[in-house]
Amino acid sequence: MKYHTSIREKGGLILKYLITGVTGQLGSKILEEIKKIVPKNDVVAGIHSTSKIDDFREKGLKVVKIDYFDRDSLVSALRDIDIFVYIPSKSYDSFTRITELEYVIRAARKANVKHLIAMGFIGDQVNDPFVLSAFYGYMPRRLASSGLKYTIIRNSLYADTLISYLPEILEKGNVNYPMKDKALSFISLEDSAKAFAKVAVDDKLRQNERIYTLTESRNYTMLELANILSKVTGRKIGYQPADLSDFEDMHNKYGEGYILGSMYKAGSRGLLQELSNDYQVIMGHEATSLLEFLKNRVNEKSF
């Protein structure tokens, strides 16, 4: 089902879309959703790893190499692009991401990109201890001064990550996020991608300086989350919060413990429980509930 055409109402010009991060979880899904709406020839996949370029070309897609820190190649990749969907790279500090954003802005201006759609996150408050909050807080302020037309889409936590943590939760018999009595807001990757795609192709939604926030219609305390997980697994799951430093140590296998720790520290202050009806504004219906999402996903897996 097509939500919109790829033809501008004024001038009859074909819009060209560039999506970055297409080998990642969100970018790959945004690419698939946009391909459902506009002709494949109007879509360009921006890829960081040259080893994966052939995989996308075999699917009949135009592919460009994206190096956020190589200004000339980035400008070249953005030439003739109307709508640039920017998914930040997976770097673990705000300095790197802010520097990356500066290169993106300069290249987009140089290439005369018509509209930038950037991925944000609800962890962007001025008192947020999350290690990437400085980047997410900087983004809207910097884009406002960039001279570019832009839209920011802020995600809440991905519901999909609960699936990867479920074996650990089942083994312990408890949710152990150090959240105290505060709640978390979620959105599934699939729902997020659908919203990104629709905003990208619909000029009524693709408003300059508009900031959308994607969440379900409600948030969840850890006791509520434990009850939902109990329902979908048929196992009794409780809530036993870990000490923050212990939680970081438990999840430091790939050196990411401090990132998760800082995020849940923000959550324990109530900074990750924001709610919005923007998903319904964009899509015309509510986002998939956490219970429905987990029921569908748990049925697909064996734990």
Sequence and secondary structure as in RCSB ss.txt:
>XXXX:A:sequence
MKYHTSIREKGGLILKYLITGVTGQLGSKILEEIKKIVPKNDVVAGIHSTSKIDDFREKGLKVVKIDYFDRDSLV
SALRDIDIFVYIPSKSYDSFTRITELEYVIRAARKANVKHLIAMGFIGDQVNDPFVLSAFYGYMPRRLASSGLKY
TIIRNSLYADTLISYLPEILEKGNVNYPMKDKALSFISLEDSAKAFAKVAVDDKLRQNERIYTLTESRNYTMLEL
ANILSKVTGRKIGYQPADLSDFEDMHNKYGEGYILGSMYKAGSRGLLQELSNDYQVIMGHEATSLLEFLKNRVNE
KSF
>XXXX:A:secstr
  SS SB TTTT B  EEEE TTSHHHHHHHHHHHTTS GGGEEEEES GGGHHHHHTTT EEEE  TT HHHHH
HHHTT SEEEE     SSHHHHHHHHHHHHHHHHHTT SEEEEEEES   TT   TTHHHHHHHHHHHHTSSS E
EEEEE EETTHHHHHHHHHHHHTEE  S TT EE EE HHHHHHHHHHHHH TTT  TTEEEEE  SS EEHHHH
HHHHHHHHSS  EE    HHHHHHHT TTS HHHHHHHHHHHHTTTT    SHHHHHHSS    HHHHHHHHHHH
S  
